[in-house]
Amino acid sequence: MNFHTLKAEEVLKKLKTSIKGLSKQEAKLRLGKHGLNRLPEAKRKSRILILLEQFKSPLIYILAVAGLVTLFLNDYTDAIVIWLAVGVNAVIGYIQEAKANNALAEIKKIITNKVIVIRDGKEKLVNQEHITIGDVTILRPGDKVPADGRIIESNDLKINEAALTGEWAPVEKRVESLDKETFFADRVNMAFMGTVIESGFGQMVITAVARHTEFGRVAKLIKETEESETPYQKRLGKFSKVLGGVFVVICVFIFIQGIATQPAISHPDGPAGGEFVEMFTTAVAVAVAAIPEGLPMAITVILAIGMQKILKRKGLVRKLASAETLGSTSVICTDKTGTLTQGKMEVGDIIADDKDEIRKIITLLSEAFVEKINGKLSPEIFRGRPTDKALLAAGELAGYSKEKLSKNYNEIDRIPFSSAQKFSAALFSTGKSSRELLVMGAPEVIFERCKNIRISELNRQVNKMTGEGLRVLAVAHRNSAAETRRGASLHEDDINGLQFLGFVTLKDPLRAGAKQAIKICQQAGMRTVIITGDHKLTAKAIANELGLRVKDSNILEGKDLEKLTDKQLHKTARDIIVYARVMPEHKLRIINAWQSLGKVVAMTGDGINDAPALKKADVGVALGSGTTIAKEVSDLILLNDDFSVIVAAIEEGRGIVDNIRKVITYLLSGSFSEIILISAAIILGWPLPVLAVHILWVNLIEDGLPNFALAFEPKENDIMKRPPIARSAPLLNGEMKFLIFVIGVLTNFMLLGMFYYFYQYSGYSLIHTRSLMFAALAIDSRFFVYSCRSLRKNIWRVNLFSNKLLLLSTIIGTALLAVVFYHPALQAIFKTVPLTLFDWSLLVALGLANIAFIELGKSLYIRRKEVN
């Protein structure tokens, strides 16, 4: 029912109650009918469930299958390594995601207050969950509104509704009925659960409780909003399916081909034929060894390191995969208040002939005060209503402290500000027989009490300033030696015959760095969209101040958005920069529209009203000062509420994406080379160029250390000058495919040619040739990792010493490789022989040739991008 359209008396009649409230018996009956004023609590995830969820990655499934197969074949070394990789990955993920999503439980925590209700004509204190429809409640400053209700009495009652609407200024509540079409945020005769009473006094009759309140409706939206997979998880899923398919095909291919050519593989000089189990073991061992076991763990480490870097820049990432998603963000939907602006009132400008006189007057009229700490005034701590604090701060900043002014201005009497009269006034003694009346308030009220002014001209000035989203106060005074008509007391009818002095504008100032952060977003190819519950003109003024260049055609209000179908909104979304006066469900539609356009969307918010949208977005960003519910459904929490932290987090996220792609390129290139090398040898009927134990050593030791070091690769300088990655973009881009497959094929041609020559014509034994091939794979990997440090720059443009961990891994890996060839015990295990100086020289030349091919290919891609 639209209670805001009814008169207070009609609402009481409809609800079958009165200003004396319900009777005790009636309240009990209604409580049984409507239920307790509380919301259902969401079940917390158990620690076991959180741990098990770490095994849901498709890559982990592949490793698990490989681990089971190796156990079946009694290959315990491979099995231990594979399961160790799976276990470490799960532990790292569990530590990062140990906090459960208990959003609805946090909503319930809010409903634990005591409420003053009127029952049987008497005030009574009851638990908030025990109030019901028809109860009349008392509203006092500092209290939270216990449920939704219709205001039936208001004495300068102001309620801060930022948690629901996002509007920072408190709303003045009235009793009068409103039109049916009045927008939710403008229903000034209604109060909503969870909002805070800032000043004044009032009464309301409860019209909705629990899940039927606006608060409950938001909770329902949160519950119904599905949390979809991140773009990264979708890419990884597709990639893993392909990798799993390749794994199966390779196993089958090597097994079938091996049965036909098995004598050449196991015993080159032996008879034809062979045992089924021996070939099956060889096929599985080679295929399993070729799987990049370190990839899931490497990705998890990169994400964890990225989370720590973001934390250092005042952003707390709650979900591991979200760290990567930040790097793919292409649209930032942000609230205005508290994120782009400071969320507080501040004096913007003073329009007057004598600005110092205005500063002095607003300091004297301000009802705020500077708090004392240990008996001393603290210049940074102001107490009072937002407007009064802003005025006092402006005066203090200009050097006009109340303490100093009181020496020359002795206050006689004062009329405090009230929403009814819309002005404040004070009478001061400034000498033995001199008095000065100072007045400040709403321009239209002050103009009526001034003399010798041009009201039409002043109104034009006021309209221009309010059109820029500013709040405007008019200031006036009157010097008089005479007493007021009632002696020393000051009354409203004494406020006339004033001399107009000027205007004071108030605004919610931009955060330091917000404008620069928006500029960086534009350079990085990201769209910034402002979504606010505030008024259209205020939002437009802030957007233009940020440099977004907003016209009226770029603004859409909530009431107009409701008239659009989803299809129409999708077509309109690209043109809209500011959404004003929006509701929670509007935010969901806006996010869905951008996601349907293939964009990765980040959404910021701090209030209860933002929670469903935060959950729906690819990256939900909550303010550190925001409500608990907003934080619990978010992926990233801004510890200092600063928009620039989002940009910093996206920058780190792009670094994460880069490093994941570098690791994937590095590991898959090695695996692809090993698979092609073995498969080609089997097809050609040659002996195996390398053994499974050689491949395992290369994957775990020679690749493992550099792979780990790549996780610490510094961000590239131009990372925020690139366009964002498209939502539908595959995990492997063009450069990666070229390096993995094209360069992999060229490398294998060289390796196969080298193997054939040395085995057939050089006089090398099979064990010596295999030793050479084993070292070739390791050396090639050692060179290749340095090309992988940047997929967008040539190797000579990357600082060799910027990743000291990679240099250390190179030294350690090379030393360990040498031990395998020159230590007798390891020679027996790995079936190797010492290599000659000629062998090592040849391998280095091969590595350099491979680097030349890689850098040539990268140059072609770099030039093509420059042309585009």
N, C-alpha and C positions, 0 to 999 in steps of 0.2 A: 504494500500500500504506500502511496506517496504522501507520507505524513507531513512533508514540508509544505504541501499545498493547503493544509487545513489550519484553522485557527487553533490556538492552544486549548480553548474550551472544547472544541470539536474533537481534538485528539483524545482528551481525557474521557469524553463521552464514548468514543469508538472503542477505547480500551477498557471501558467499564471500571474506571477508577476516578479519583478526585485529588485535589491538592492535599488532602489528608492522607493520601496513599492507600495501599491495600490493607485489609485487615490481616491479622496473623493467620487466620484460617484460610482466607482466600489466597494468600501468598503460598501457603503449603500446597493447596490444590493446583495452582498454576505451575509450581515448581515440579510437581508430579507430571503435569501435562507437557510442559515445554522442556523439561530436563535441566540439568545443572548448566551453569554458564561457564563451560569449559570445552576445550577442543580435544579430539582424540589424539593420543600421543603416538608418535612414530616409534617403531621398534628399532633399537640400536643394533647395528651389526656386531656379531661376536668377533673376537680376535681371530678365531679359527677361520671364519668366513672371509675376513679381510686377507688372511694369508693365502687361502685357497684361490681367491680372485687373482692373485699374482701369477697363477699358472694358466690363465685364460688366453694368453697370447698365442696366435697360430704358430709363431716361430718356436715357442716352447713345446707345442704339440709335436712338431717335427723332431726336435731334439729328444723328446721323451720316447718316440717310436725308435729312433736310432739307438738310444740307450738300452731299450729292451732287446733289440736285435743283437747288440754286441754282448749283452749278458747271456743270451741264448747260445751264442757262439763261443762262450767262455773267454771273450776278449776283454778281460777285466781292466786293463789299462785304459782302453778307449772308453769303457763304460764309466769308470770313475771320473774321468775328465769331463765327459758329457753331463753326468748327473751333478757334478760339482758346479758346472756352469749354470745349470738350471737352478740349483739351490741358492747360489750367491745372488742371482738375479731376483729370486723371490724374496730373499731377506732384505735386499736394498729397497725393493718396491714396498714391502710391508712397513719398513721403518718410516718411509716418506708418507704413507697413506693410512697411518694408524688411527687417525681421527675419523669417527663415523659421521655420516650425514644425519644429524638429529634435528632437522629444521622444525618439524611440527612439535617435537618435545620442547624446543626452546620457546615456541609460541605459548605453550601451556604455562611456562614459568612466569609469564607476564601476569597471568590471572591468579595471583596469590594475595592480592591486596584486600584490605578491609574497606568497606563502603558505608557511608552514612545514608540510610534510607528513612523515609517517613512511613511508619505503619501505625494504624489506629490513631493517626494524628500526632504521633510522637516520634522524635528522632531516635534511631536505633542503629548500632554498629553491627554489621553482618559481614561474613566472608563474601568476597566478590562472586564466587561460584553459586551463592545462594540467592542472588537477586533474580527477578523474573520479570516478564512483560507486565507492564502496568505499575511497577514500583516507581515511586518518586524519590530521586536521589539528590543529595546536596553536592554542589560543585564548588570546590575551594582551591585557591592557588597551590600548586605543587602536586595536586592529586592527578592520577591517571583516570581518564573516563572509563568506567567499568563495563559499559556495553553501549550499543547504539541507542540514541534517544532524541526526543523532541524537546527543545528548550521551551520552558514555560515561565521562566523568570530569568532576567539578565540585568545585573547591575555592574556595568563596565566589564563584562565577562569577555576574556580573550583566551583563545585556545590555540596552542601550537599544533598544527596538523601536518608538520613536515614528514612524519613517519608514514602517513598515508598519501599525501599529495605531492610532497617534495617542495612545497612553498615555504620559504624560510620565515616570512613575516607572520606573526600570530594573527588569527582571524577573530574579528570582533563579532560576537554572537548577539542575535536579536530574537525577539519573540514573534514578530509579524510573519504572516504566511507569505509564501512565494509562489511564483508561476510554476506550472507543471514541468515546463521545459528547462527550468533552472538546472545548470550543470552541477554535477555532484560536488565539485570543489567550491562552488558558490552557494551551497545550501547553508547559509549562515544561521538558520534556525534549528540546525541539527548538530548533535555531537556524536563522535564516533569512538568506539572502543580503542584503547591503546594510545590515544592522543593525550597531550598534557595541558592542564589548565595553567596558564601563565599568570593571569591577574584577574581581579574582580571576584564576583560571587554570582551564583545562579542555581537554578533547579531544572531538572529535566525529568521527563517520564520515559521509562524504558520502552522501546518499540521493537527491539530485536536482541536476542542473546545468542551466545556460542557461535555455531557455524552459520547462523543466519545473519550475523553482523557483517559489515564491510570487511572487518578483520578476518572473520571466518571465511568469507568469500575468497580472500587472498590465499588463505591456508588451503582451500579446496583447489585453487588454481595451481598452487605449488605441488600438491599431491597428484594432480592430473597431468602436469607438465612432464613429458618424458625427457629423460636425459640421454640424448643420442650419443653415438660414438663420435669421438673427435675425428677431424679429417685425417690426422696422422694414423689413428687406429684403423680407419678404413683403408688407407693406402697400404699399411703394413699387412692387413688381412689379405688384400688382393695379391700383394707381393709374395706372401707366405704360401698361398695356394699354388702359385706358379712354381715357387721353389720346391714345394712338396711334390708336385707333379713331375718336375725335372728329376728329383731324387728317385722316384719310383721308376721312371723310364730308364735312367742310367743303370739302376740295379738290374733290371730285366735285360737291357741291351748287353751289358758286360757279361752277364751270366750266359746268355744264348750264344753270343759271339765266342766267349771263352770256351764253351763246350766243344765248339768246332775247331778251335785253334789251340786248345789247352797244352799240347806237347811243347809248342814254342814258348808258352808262358812259364810253365812250371819246370819243364825239363827240355830245353831246346834240342838236346840230342836223344831224347827218349822216344818211345813208340807212340803211335797215334792213340787217341782216346784218353780217358782219365776219369777220376772219380767225381761223381756229382757233388758231393759235400765239399770237396776241396775247391771246386770252381765257385760254388755258392758262397763259401767263406771269403774267397778272394774278391768277388764282386761286391759283397756287402761291406767288407772291410775298406775297400777303396772308396766306395760311394759315401760311407759314413765319415771316413777321414776327410773327404772333400767338403763336407758340410761345415760352414763357418760357425763352429761351436761358440766362439767368443762374441758373436754379433748381438744376441739379446743382452748379454751382460754389458757389452760396450755401450749399447744404446741407453741402458738403465743408468750407467755411470755418467754418461753425457748429460742426461736429464737431471740427475741428482746434483752434479756440479753446476749446471745452469740454474737450478733452484737456489743454490747457495749464493751465486752471483747476483741473482735478482733480490735475494734477501738483503744483501749488502747495500742495495740501492733502494731499500725501504719497501720492498714488495714481498709478501709472504705467499708463495705458491702452495696450495693445499693438495693438489692432485698432480701426480708425476707427469702424466701425458699432457697436461695443460701447459707445461713449460714449453713443449714443442709447438703446441697450437698457437701460443702467443706469437711465435715467429711467422705464422701464416696469416695473421690477422690483416684483413683488408678494409674493414669498416669498424669504427669505434662509435657506438651509440652511448652518449654520455649524458648524465644528469648535469644540470647547471649549478645548482646550489651546493656548495661545499666541495665540489670537485674542480670546476673551472673558476669558481668564485670562492671567497673565504667563508661564506656562510654567516656573515655578520654584517651589521649596519655600520657605515662609515660616512663621515661628511665628505661629499664629493667636491662641491664648489660653493663659494659664497658670492652672490651677485649683489653688490652694494657699493656706494661711493666710499664708505669707510668700513673696510672689512675688519679691521681690528676692533672697532666698536661692536660689530656683530659677534665676533668671537668672545668678547667680554660678556655680552648679554646672554649668549647661549650657555656659557659656563655658569653664570649666576642662576639661570632658570632651570638648568639641569637638576633633576632630583636624584641623580646617581652620586656615588661617592667613591673616593679612593680608599681601598682597604689598608688598614694598618697591620703590619707584621712586627711583633716584638716592640710595639710602641712607635714604630716608624712607618711613614707613608710608603707604600709600594707603588711606584709610578706606572706599573704595568698591569695592576689588578684593579679593575673598575667593577663596581657592583651596582645593580639597578636594572631598569628596563632597557631593552636594546637601543631605543632612540636616545634615552638620557645618557647612556654610556658613550654612544657615538659623539654626542654634543660635548660632553665633558672631556673626552679624549682629544677632540679637536682644539678645545680651549687650552688644555694642559700642554699640548704640543706647541702651541703658539706662545706659551709662557704665562698664561692666565690661570693661576691656581685659585681655587675657592678660598683657600687659607689667606692668600695675599689680598685678594679682592675684598674680603670681609673687613679689612682695616678701613676701607673707604666707603663700603656699602654695608650698612646695618639693616638687615631685613626686619621689616615691621609686620608684614602679613603676606600670605601667599594663597593663590587658588591653584591647587594641583590640576594636572591635565586629566580630563575624563573624556570618554568617547561621546558623551552627550553634548558637552559644550565645545569640544574640539580645540581647546586652547589652554595654555597655562599662563599665569601672570603672577608677578611679585612686586610688592611696594617696598622701596628701599629709602632709608634716610641717608643723604649724601652730604649733609652739613647741618648746622644749627637749625636752619629754617628751610632747607632744600630737600625735596623728595623727588624720586624718579620712579615712574611706573614702567616696568618692562613686561612685554607681552610677546608670546610666540605661539603659533598654531597653524591650522589649516588656512590656506590663502583666502578662500571664499569667506571665511568667518572673520579674519583679520581685516579684510578690505571693508567690510560693512561697518567696522568700528573706527576706521581712519577718516581723516578729513583731507581735502585738497589733493585727491589722487584721481588718475584716469583709469578706472576699473577695466575698461575694455582692452586697453593696451597692456595692462598688467596680466589680464587673463590670457592674452595671446602668448605672453612669456611663459606663463604656467603651463599652458597646453603644449607648448613646444618642449618643455623640460619633461613633462610626464610622458610625452610621446617618445622620449628617449629612454624610458624605463626608470626614471628617477622619481623619488618621493620628494615633495617640496614643502617647506615650511616658510611662512612669512614672519618677519620680525618687525615690531613697532615699539614705540615708547612715548611717554609724555612726561615732561618736566613740570613740576608744580610745587609751589610753596604752601598751597592750601591743604587742609585736612580732607580726607575723604568724607563723604556725606554721613558716614557712620563712625566718625572718629578714627581710631587706629586700625579698625578692621577693614578688610577688602572684600567687596562683593561684586558679583557679575555685572550689575548695572553701573558700576564705576568704570568699566572698561569701555571707554568711548573717547572721541576727540583725539585719537592717537595720530602720531606722525609715523608714516611708513618709512622703514629704513632699508629693507632689502630682503633677499631670499637666501635660504640655506637648502642645498640639495643633499639628499641621502641616497646612498647606493650600497649594493653588495659588491665590494671591490674584487677585481680579478686576482687570482693567486699569482704570486711572483713566478715567472717562468711558464705560465699557461699559454701565453701568446706564442712564445718561442716553441713550445711543445707542439702546438697546432701547426706551426710552420714546418717543423720536422716531419710531422705526419703527412703533410701535403707533398714534401720532397720525396717521401718514401712511398708515394702512390696510394696512401690510405685516405678514406673518406671519414670526416668527423661529422656526426649527426647529433644535434642537441635534442634531447627528449626531456621535457620538464612539465611539472604541474603548474608552473608559474604562468603569468599573463603573457600574451603574445608580444606586446610592446617591450616588456622587460627582457624577454628572451631574445628578441631581435636586436636590442641595443647591445646586449652582452656579446652576441654572435658577431656583430659588426666590429665591436671593440677588439675581438679576438682576430679579426682579419678574414672572416669567412664570407664577407660581401653578400649579405642576405637581402633579397628583395621580398616584397609581399608574396610573390608567386612561389617563393621558396619556403613558405611557412604554411603549416597545416595544423588547425586546431582539432582537439579531440571530438568536438561535436560534428565537425565536417568529416573527420576520419570515419566516424560511425556510419555515415551515409555511403561509404565506398565499399564495394565488394572486394574480396581478396584479389581477384584478377585486376580490378581497377587500381588497387593499392600497389600491386607489383609494377604496373606500368608507371605509376606516379612516383614511386620511391626514389628513383635516381635524381629527381628534381627537387626533392624536399631536404632542406638543411636543418630546419627547426620544426619540432612538433611541440605545441603548447597546450596546456590544460588537458593533459592526457590521463587516462585511467590505466590500472594495471593490465587489463586485457588488451588495451591499445598497444602497449609496449610489446606484448607477445606477437601481435599481428605485424608490427614494424620489423621485428627481428626475423620472423618467418618470411616476410617479403624479401629481405636482403639475402637470406639463406637460399631462397628459391632462385635468386639471381646468380647463384654460384659463389657468393661471398662468405668469407669466414668472419663472423661477427663477435666483437667484444662488447659487453654491456656493463656500464657502471651504475651503481646505485648504493643507497645507504638505508633506505626505509623499508618498512614492511611491504609497501606497495611495489617495491622493486624486486622482491624475492622471486616471483614466478619468472620474470624476464631474465634474471640472473641465472636461473637454472636452465632456461631454454637456450640461452646464448652459447656459442661455442666456447667462449671464455667469459665467465661471470666475474666482474670486478667489484668488490665491496670496499667501502671506506672503513678505515680503522675505527673511526668515531661513530660508525653506523650501528644499526640495530643488530643484535645477535643473530636473528633469523637471516638477515642479509649476508652476514659472514658465513653462516653455516651452509648456505646453498651455493656459495661462490667458489671460484677456482683460484682467484688471486685477491689478496687483501692489501690495500694501500695503507701502510702503517702510519703515514703522515697526511693522508687524504689528498695528496697532490696529483693532479693530472699528469704531470711530467714523469711520475713514477711509472705510469702505464706505458709511456713512450720508451722509457728506459727498459722496462720488462720486455717490450716487443723487440727492442734492439738485442737484448740478451737471447730472446727466443729465436731470432733470426740466426744468431751465432750457434744456437743449439741445432737448428735445422741444417746449417752448413756442415757442422761437425758430424752429424749423423750421416749425411750424404757422403762425406769424405771416408768415414769408416766403412760404410756399405760398399763404396767403390773399391776401396783397398782390399777388403776381405773377399768380395765376390770375384774380383779380378783374379786373385790367387786361386780360389776354388775352381773357377772356370778353366784356368790354364791347366790345373791338375787333372780335371775331368777330361778335357780334350786330349791331353797328352796320353793318358791311359787308354781312352777309347780308340784313338787313332792307332796306337800300337797294337791293340787287339784286332782291329779291322785289318791291319796290314800283316798280321800274323807274326809280329815281332815279340821279343821278350818284353816284360814290363820295364819301362825306362827307370822307374823308381818304385820302391816298395811302399806298402801301406804305412810302415813305421816311419819312413822318410817324410811322407805327407803329413802325418800326425805331428812330427817334430816341427815342420815348417809352420803348420797352422797354430800350434800352441806356443812355441818359443820364438821362432823368427818373425811370425806375424803378430803374436799375442802382445809382446812388449810395445812395438810401434802402434798397434791398434789401441792400446790403453793410453799411450802418449798423445794420440790424435784427439782424445777426449778433452785435452787441456789446450788445444790449439787456440790462440787468441783470435778475436773477431777481426775481420777484414775492415779496412778504413771506410770503404764505400757501402757498408752493409745497409745503411739507412737511405741510400740513394737509389736503391733498386725497387722495382715494383713488387708487391706481395705475390706469394705463390697462389695460383688459382685453386679453388676448392677441389676441382676435379683433376688436378695435376697428378700424374702417377708418381710413385716413390722414386723411380729411376727416370731422370730427365735425359735429354739428348746427349749432353756431355758425358754423363755417367755410362750410358749404353755404349758410346764410342770407346771410352777407356776400358770398359770391361770386356766387350765382345770384339770390337775391331782390333784394338791393340792386343787383346788376348790371342786372337787368331794369328796375328803377325809374330807374336812372341813364340807361339807353339810351332810355327813353321821353322823358326830358327832353332828351337830346342830339338824338334824332331830331326831336322837336318844334321844337327850336331851329334845327336845320338846315333843316327844311322852311319855317319862317317866314322866316328870313333870306334863303334862296335864292329863295323865291317872292314874298314881299310887301315886303321891306325895301328892295329896290333894291340890295342887296349883289351884287357879281359872284360867280361861282363860286369864283374864287381867294380872294376876301376871306372868303367863307363857310367854305371849307375851312381857311383860316388860323385862323378863329374856332374851328372844331371841333378842329383840331390843338392849339390852346392849351387848349381845354376838357378834352381827355383828359389833358394834362400837369398842369393845375391840379387836376383831380379826383384824380389820382394823388398830388399833393403833399399834399392835405388827408387823403386816405384813409390814408396811411401812419401818421399820428398816431393814428388809431383802431385800427390794427393793433398798436400797442405793447402792448395788453392785450386779449385776447379775453374776459376775465372781469371787467374793470372798465371803468367809463365813463371817457371821456377826461379829465374834470376831476379824477379821482382818481389820475391818473398824473403824477408829477413831470416837468414839461416839460423841465427842464434835466438830468435824470439820464442822458440819452444825448446828449452834446455832439456826437458824430460825426453823428447824425441832423440836428441843427440846422445843422451845417456843410454837410451834403449838400443841405439845403433851400436854403441861400443860394447855393451853387454851381449847383445845378440851375436855380434861378430866373434867375440871371444868364445862364447858357448859353441858356435858352429865349428870353430877351429879345434876345440877339444874333442868333438865327435870324430874328427878325422885323424887326430894324433894321439888320443888316449887308447891304449890297447884294449881295456875293458869295454869302452864304448864302441870301438871298432867291431868287436865281436857282436855286440847287441844290434848295432845299426848296419852291420855288414858293409863297412867302408874300408878304404885304404887311403894312405896319405896322398894328397895331391901335390903336383910339382909346381914350381914357379910359373912355368908355361901355362899350366891349367888355370891358376889364379888370374894370370894376366888375360887369358882368353875370356874368363868369366866377367871380369871388370869391363872389358871391351863390349861384351854382350849386354851388360847392364847399361852402359852409356848409349849404345845403339838403341836400346829400348826406350830410354829417356828421350832421345832425339825424336823418335816416332810419336811419343806421347805429347811432347811440347809442340811439335808441328801440328798435331790434331787440335790441341788447345788453341793455338794461334788462329786456326781457321774459324773456330767457334767465336773467339774474341772479336775478330774482324767482322764477322757476320752480324754480331750484336751491335757493334759500333755503327755499322751501316744502317741497321734497323732503327 
